[in-house]
C-alpha cells in the first residue's frame, strides 16, 4: 500500500529504535555496531503514519542523531558532533 507523505502530520510518538545485541540475523550476539534494531520495535516504528522530521531540500544539521551514543562507542571517540543526517563531523 502506497501512502503520500503529509508534512502536516505531528511527530510520531516512537523514535527510531537503536540496534541491540542479540540473535542472528538482525543482531550480532557480541557487537552492537554490527547489529540492527530488534524486529518488534522496528515494525512498530514503521507502522506509524508519516515521517519526522519531514524531508526537505537541505540536510538536517539542527537535530541530533538518535544513534549518537552508539556511534561514539563504535568510533571510541567522545563527543561526536553527529547531526541527524548521520555523518560524524
DSSP file (Angstrom, degrees, kcal/mol; ACC not computed):
  #  RESIDUE AA STRUCTURE BP1 BP2  ACC     N-H-->O    O-->H-N    N-H-->O    O-->H-N    TCO  KAPPA ALPHA  PHI   PSI    X-CA   Y-CA   Z-CA
    1    1 A X              0   0    0      0, 0.0     2,-0.5     0, 0.0     0, 0.0   0.000 360.0 360.0 360.0 127.1    0.0    0.0    0.0
    2    2 A X        -     0   0    0      0, 0.0     2,-0.4     0, 0.0     0, 0.0  -0.857 360.0-173.4-102.8 129.2    1.5    3.3   -1.0
    3    3 A X        -     0   0    0     -2,-0.5     2,-0.2     3,-0.0     3,-0.0  -0.950  23.7-121.0-120.8 141.8    0.7    6.5    1.0
    4    4 A X        -     0   0    0     -2,-0.4     2,-0.3     1,-0.1    46,-0.1  -0.498  33.9-107.7 -75.0 148.4    1.6   10.0    0.2
    5    5 A X        -     0   0    0     -2,-0.2     2,-0.5    45,-0.1    -1,-0.1  -0.575  29.0-156.3 -76.3 139.7    3.8   11.9    2.7
    6    6 A X    >   -     0   0    0     -2,-0.3     3,-1.4     1,-0.1    45,-0.2  -0.949   9.9-164.0-121.3 110.0    1.9   14.6    4.6
    7    7 A X  T 3  S+     0   0    0     -2,-0.5    47,-0.1     1,-0.2    -1,-0.1   0.608  86.4  65.5 -70.0  -9.4    4.1   17.4    6.0
    8    8 A X  T 3  S+     0   0    0      2,-0.0    -1,-0.2     0, 0.0     2,-0.1   0.554  74.3 109.3 -89.9  -6.9    1.3   18.5    8.4
    9    9 A X  S <  S-     0   0    0     -3,-1.4     3,-0.1     1,-0.1    42,-0.1  -0.410  73.8-114.9 -66.9 143.3    1.3   15.3   10.5
   10   10 A X        -     0   0    0      1,-0.1     2,-0.1    -2,-0.1    -1,-0.1  -0.282  45.2 -76.7 -71.4 165.0    2.7   15.7   14.0
   11   11 A X        -     0   0    0      1,-0.1    -1,-0.1     2,-0.1    39,-0.1  -0.406  55.4-112.9 -60.3 133.3    5.8   14.0   15.1
   12   12 A X        -     0   0    0      1,-0.1    -1,-0.1     2,-0.1    33,-0.0  -0.337  18.8-123.3 -67.9 154.2    5.1   10.3   15.7
   13   13 A X  S    S+     0   0    0     -3,-0.1     2,-0.4     2,-0.0    -1,-0.1   0.801  90.4  70.3 -71.1 -28.6    5.5    9.1   19.4
   14   14 A X  S    S-     0   0    0     30,-0.1     2,-0.2    31,-0.1    -2,-0.1  -0.754  70.6-150.3 -94.4 133.9    8.0    6.4   18.7
   15   15 A X        -     0   0    0     -2,-0.4     2,-0.1     1,-0.1    30,-0.1  -0.543  43.4 -73.5 -91.4 165.9   11.6    7.3   17.7
   16   16 A X        -     0   0    0     -2,-0.2    -1,-0.1     1,-0.1     2,-0.1  -0.385  57.7-115.7 -60.5 127.9   13.8    5.0   15.6
   17   17 A X        -     0   0    0     24,-0.2    20,-0.2    -2,-0.1     2,-0.1  -0.390  26.5-124.7 -69.9 142.4   14.8    2.0   17.6
   18   18 A X        -     0   0    0      1,-0.1    20,-0.4    -2,-0.1    18,-0.1  -0.460  31.6 -94.4 -82.3 156.9   18.5    1.6   18.3
   19   19 A X        -     0   0    0     18,-0.2     2,-0.3    16,-0.2    18,-0.3  -0.361  43.4-167.2 -68.2 151.8   20.5   -1.5   17.5
   20   20 A X        -     0   0    0     16,-1.6     8,-0.4     6,-0.1    16,-0.3  -0.944  25.6-105.1-135.3 157.1   20.9   -4.1   20.2
   21   21 A X        +     0   0    0     -2,-0.3     2,-0.3     6,-0.2     8,-0.2  -0.577  66.0 107.6 -77.1 149.6   23.0   -7.2   20.6
   22   22 A X        -     0   0    0      6,-1.1     9,-0.1    -2,-0.2     8,-0.1  -0.977  63.0 -22.6 169.5-162.9   21.1  -10.5   20.2
   23   23 A X  S  > S-     0   0    0     -2,-0.3     4,-1.8     5,-0.1     3,-0.3  -0.312  75.5 -69.3 -75.5 154.4   20.5  -13.4   17.9
   24   24 A X  T  4 S+     0   0    0      1,-0.2    -1,-0.1     2,-0.2     4,-0.1  -0.346  99.8  34.4 -66.7 157.2   21.2  -13.5   14.2
   25   25 A X  T  4 S+     0   0    0      2,-0.1    -1,-0.2    -3,-0.1    -3,-0.0  -0.995 127.6  29.1 -93.2 -13.6   20.3  -12.4   11.6
   26   26 A X  T  4 S+     0   0    0     -3,-0.3    10,-1.6     9,-0.1     2,-0.3   0.871 124.2  36.7 -74.3 -34.7   19.2   -9.0   12.8
   27   27 A X  S  < S-     0   0    0     -4,-1.8     2,-0.5     8,-0.3    -6,-0.2  -0.773  71.6-129.9-118.0 159.5   21.7   -8.7   15.6
   28   28 A X        -     0   0    0      3,-0.4    -6,-1.1    -8,-0.4    -5,-0.1  -0.910  22.2-137.4 -99.4 134.3   25.2   -9.7   16.4
   29   29 A X  S    S+     0   0    0     -2,-0.5    -8,-0.1    -8,-0.2     3,-0.1   0.702  97.7  24.4 -67.6 -16.7   25.4  -11.5   19.7
   30   30 A X  S    S+     0   0    0      1,-0.2     2,-0.5    -8,-0.1    -1,-0.2   0.656 116.5  52.0-119.9 -22.2   28.6   -9.7   20.7
   31   31 A X    >   -     0   0    0     -9,-0.1     3,-1.3     1,-0.1    -3,-0.4  -0.943  48.7-166.0-133.0 113.1   28.8   -6.3   18.9
   32   32 A X  G >  S+     0   0    0     -2,-0.5     3,-1.6     1,-0.3    -1,-0.1   0.781  90.6  66.5 -66.2 -26.0   26.1   -3.7   18.8
   33   33 A X  G 3  S+     0   0    0      1,-0.3    -1,-0.3   -14,-0.0   -12,-0.0   0.706 103.7  45.8 -68.8 -18.6   27.9   -1.9   15.9
   34   34 A X  G <  S+     0   0    0     -3,-1.3    -1,-0.3    -6,-0.1     2,-0.2   0.154 105.0  86.9-104.9  17.2   27.2   -4.9   13.7
   35   35 A X    <   -     0   0    0     -3,-1.6    -8,-0.3    -8,-0.1     2,-0.2  -0.640  59.3-148.7-114.2 168.1   23.6   -5.2   14.8
   36   36 A X        -     0   0    0    -10,-1.6   -16,-1.6   -16,-0.3    -8,-0.1  -0.724  42.0 -72.1-121.8 177.4   20.2   -3.7   13.8
   37   37 A X        -     0   0    0    -18,-0.3   -18,-0.2    -2,-0.2    -1,-0.1  -0.309  58.9 -92.7 -66.6 155.9   17.2   -2.9   15.9
   38   38 A X     >  -     0   0    0    -20,-0.4     4,-1.8     1,-0.1     5,-0.2  -0.351  37.7-114.9 -64.3 152.4   15.0   -5.8   17.2
   39   39 A X  H  > S+     0   0    0      1,-0.2     4,-2.8     2,-0.2     5,-0.2   0.903 107.4  52.4 -60.9 -47.5   12.1   -6.7   14.8
   40   40 A X  H  > S+     0   0    0      1,-0.2     4,-2.3     2,-0.2     5,-0.2   0.937 112.4  42.7 -61.7 -50.7    9.2   -5.8   17.1
   41   41 A X  H  > S+     0   0    0      1,-0.2     4,-2.2     2,-0.2    -1,-0.2   0.881 115.4  51.3 -63.3 -34.8   10.3   -2.2   17.9
   42   42 A X  H  X S+     0   0    0     -4,-1.8     4,-2.4     2,-0.2    -2,-0.2   0.923 110.6  47.6 -66.8 -43.6   11.3   -1.7   14.2
   43   43 A X  H  X S+     0   0    0     -4,-2.8     4,-1.5     2,-0.2    -2,-0.2   0.904 111.6  50.7 -63.2 -41.4    7.9   -2.9   12.9
   44   44 A X  H  X S+     0   0    0     -4,-2.3     4,-0.5    -5,-0.2    -1,-0.2   0.907 111.3  48.7 -62.8 -41.4    6.1   -0.7   15.4
   45   45 A X  H >< S+     0   0    0     -4,-2.2     3,-1.1     1,-0.2    -2,-0.2   0.921 111.0  49.9 -62.5 -44.6    8.2    2.3   14.3
   46   46 A X  H 3< S+     0   0    0     -4,-2.4    -1,-0.2     1,-0.2    -2,-0.2   0.748 102.2  62.0 -69.8 -23.9    7.5    1.6   10.6
   47   47 A X  H 3< S+     0   0    0     -4,-1.5    -1,-0.2    -5,-0.2    -2,-0.2   0.637  81.1 104.7 -76.3 -13.6    3.7    1.3   11.2
   48   48 A X  S << S-     0   0    0     -3,-1.1     2,-0.2    -4,-0.5   -36,-0.1  -0.379  79.9-109.9 -67.8 145.1    3.5    4.9   12.3
   49   49 A X  S    S-     0   0    0     -2,-0.1    -1,-0.1   -44,-0.0   -37,-0.1  -0.522  76.3  -4.0 -75.0 143.1    2.0    7.4    9.9
   50   50 A X  S    S-     0   0    0     -2,-0.2     2,-0.3   -46,-0.1   -43,-0.1   0.037  77.5 -97.8  74.0 178.0    4.3    9.9    8.3
   51   51 A X        -     0   0    0    -45,-0.2     2,-0.3   -42,-0.1   -42,-0.1  -0.971  34.0-117.4-136.2 152.5    8.0   10.6    9.0
   52   52 A X  S    S+     0   0    0     -2,-0.3     2,-0.1     1,-0.2   -42,-0.0  -0.994  93.5  30.1-146.6 136.7    9.7   13.2   11.2
   53   53 A X  S    S-     0   0    0     -2,-0.3    -1,-0.2     1,-0.1     3,-0.1   0.588  99.8-123.8 -67.4 149.1   11.5   15.5   10.6
   54   54 A X        -     0   0    0    -47,-0.1    -2,-0.1    -2,-0.1    -1,-0.1  -0.364  33.1 -98.7 -63.6 138.1    9.8   15.8    7.2
   55   55 A X        +     0   0    0      2,-0.1     2,-0.3    -2,-0.0    -1,-0.1  -0.246  49.3 176.7 -59.9 143.7   12.4   15.5    4.3
   56   56 A X        -     0   0    0      2,-0.4     4,-0.1    -3,-0.1    -1,-0.0  -0.770  45.9 -96.7-135.6-177.7   13.5   18.8    2.9
   57   57 A X  S    S+     0   0    0     -2,-0.3     2,-0.2     2,-0.1    -2,-0.1   0.730 103.3  63.5 -74.1 -22.5   15.9   20.0    0.3
   58   58 A X  S    S-     0   0    0      1,-0.1    -2,-0.4     0, 0.0     2,-0.1  -0.682  91.6 -99.9-108.0 156.7   18.6   20.7    2.9
   59   59 A X        -     0   0    0     -2,-0.2     2,-1.1     1,-0.1     3,-0.1  -0.378  35.9-115.9 -70.7 153.0   20.5   18.4    5.3
   60   60 A X        +     0   0    0      1,-0.2    25,-1.3    -4,-0.1    24,-0.4  -0.769  51.4 150.2 -94.7  96.2   19.3   18.3    8.9
   61   61 A X        +     0   0    0     -2,-1.1    -1,-0.2    22,-0.2    -2,-0.0   0.395  62.3  67.6-105.3   0.7   22.1   19.6   11.0
   62   62 A X  S    S+     0   0    0     -3,-0.1     2,-0.2     2,-0.1    -1,-0.1   0.878  89.1  65.5 -87.8 -41.8   19.9   21.0   13.8
   63   63 A X  S    S-     0   0    0      1,-0.1    21,-2.2   -10,-0.0    22,-0.2  -0.532  86.7-116.4 -82.5 149.5   18.6   17.8   15.3
   64   64 A X  B     -A   83   0A   0     19,-0.2     2,-0.3    -2,-0.2    19,-0.2  -0.537  32.9-100.3 -82.5 149.9   21.0   15.3   17.0
   65   65 A X    >   -     0   0    0     17,-2.2     3,-1.8    -2,-0.2     4,-0.2  -0.544  24.3-141.6 -67.8 126.5   21.5   11.9   15.6
   66   66 A X  T 3  S+     0   0    0     -2,-0.3     3,-0.2     1,-0.3    -1,-0.1   0.680 102.7  52.7 -66.7 -14.5   19.4    9.4   17.6
   67   67 A X  T 3> S+     0   0    0      1,-0.2     4,-2.4     2,-0.1    -1,-0.3   0.126  72.8 121.3-102.3  19.6   22.2    6.9   17.4
   68   68 A X  H <> S+     0   0    0     -3,-1.8     4,-2.5     1,-0.2     5,-0.2   0.881  73.0  49.1 -52.0 -47.6   24.8    9.4   18.8
   69   69 A X  H  > S+     0   0    0     -3,-0.2     4,-2.1     1,-0.2    -1,-0.2   0.900 112.4  47.8 -62.8 -41.5   25.8    7.2   21.8
   70   70 A X  H  > S+     0   0    0     -3,-0.2     4,-2.4     2,-0.2    -1,-0.2   0.878 111.5  50.8 -68.0 -36.8   26.2    4.1   19.6
   71   71 A X  H  X S+     0   0    0     -4,-2.4     4,-2.8     2,-0.2     5,-0.2   0.927 110.4  49.5 -64.9 -44.6   28.3    6.0   17.1
   72   72 A X  H  X>S+     0   0    0     -4,-2.5     5,-1.6    -5,-0.2     4,-1.2   0.897 111.7  48.9 -61.8 -40.6   30.6    7.4   19.8
   73   73 A X  H  <5S+     0   0    0     -4,-2.1    -1,-0.2     2,-0.2    -2,-0.2   0.930 113.0  47.0 -64.2 -44.9   31.0    3.9   21.3
   74   74 A X  H  <5S+     0   0    0     -4,-2.4    -2,-0.2     1,-0.2    -1,-0.2   0.911 117.9  41.1 -63.9 -43.0   31.9    2.4   17.9
   75   75 A X  H  <5S-     0   0    0     -4,-2.8    -1,-0.2     2,-0.2    -2,-0.2   0.625 100.7-135.5 -79.3 -12.7   34.3    5.2   17.0
   76   76 A X  T  <5 +     0   0    0     -4,-1.2     2,-0.4    -5,-0.2    -3,-0.2   0.918  67.1 119.9  55.0  45.3   35.7    5.2   20.5
   77   77 A X      < -     0   0    0     -5,-1.6     2,-0.4    -6,-0.2    -1,-0.2  -0.989  55.5-132.6-144.0 128.2   35.6    9.0   20.4
   78   78 A X  S    S+     0   0    0     -2,-0.4     3,-0.0     1,-0.3     2,-0.0  -0.985  77.6  18.0-131.9 142.2   33.6   11.4   22.6
   79   79 A X        -     0   0    0     -2,-0.4     2,-0.6     1,-0.1    -1,-0.3   0.729  68.9-172.1 -84.2 150.0   31.9   13.7   21.9
   80   80 A X        -     0   0    0     -3,-0.2     2,-1.9   -12,-0.1    -8,-0.1  -0.903  22.2-139.5 -99.9 123.3   31.0   13.2   18.3
   81   81 A X        +     0   0    0     -2,-0.6     2,-0.7   -17,-0.1     8,-0.7  -0.590  38.3 171.0 -80.7  81.5   29.1   16.2   16.8
   82   82 A X  B     -B   88   0B   0     -2,-1.9   -17,-2.2     6,-0.2     6,-0.2  -0.832  19.3-155.6-104.8 107.2   26.7   14.0   14.9
   83   83 A X  B >   -A   64   0A   0     -2,-0.7     3,-2.2     4,-0.7   -19,-0.2  -0.263  36.1 -99.5 -73.3 167.9   23.8   15.7   13.2
   84   84 A X  T 3  S+     0   0    0    -21,-2.2   -23,-0.2   -24,-0.4   -18,-0.1   0.725 117.0  74.9 -61.9 -22.3   20.6   13.8   12.4
   85   85 A X  T 3  S-     0   0    0    -25,-1.3    -1,-0.3   -22,-0.2   -24,-0.1   0.706 109.0-122.1 -67.7 -15.6   21.7   13.4    8.8
   86   86 A X    <   +     0   0    0     -3,-2.2     2,-0.5     1,-0.2    -2,-0.1   0.314  69.2 119.3 105.5  -8.4   24.1   10.8   10.2
   87   87 A X        -     0   0    0     -6,-0.0    -4,-0.7     2,-0.0    -1,-0.2  -0.813  60.1-126.7 -97.6 125.5   27.7   11.7    9.3
   88   88 A X  B      B   82   0B   0     -2,-0.5    -6,-0.2    -6,-0.2    -8,-0.0  -0.391 360.0 360.0 -62.9 143.0   30.1   12.4   12.2
   89   89 A X              0   0    0     -8,-0.7    -1,-0.2    -2,-0.1    -7,-0.1   0.473 360.0 360.0 -80.9 360.0   31.8   15.7   11.9
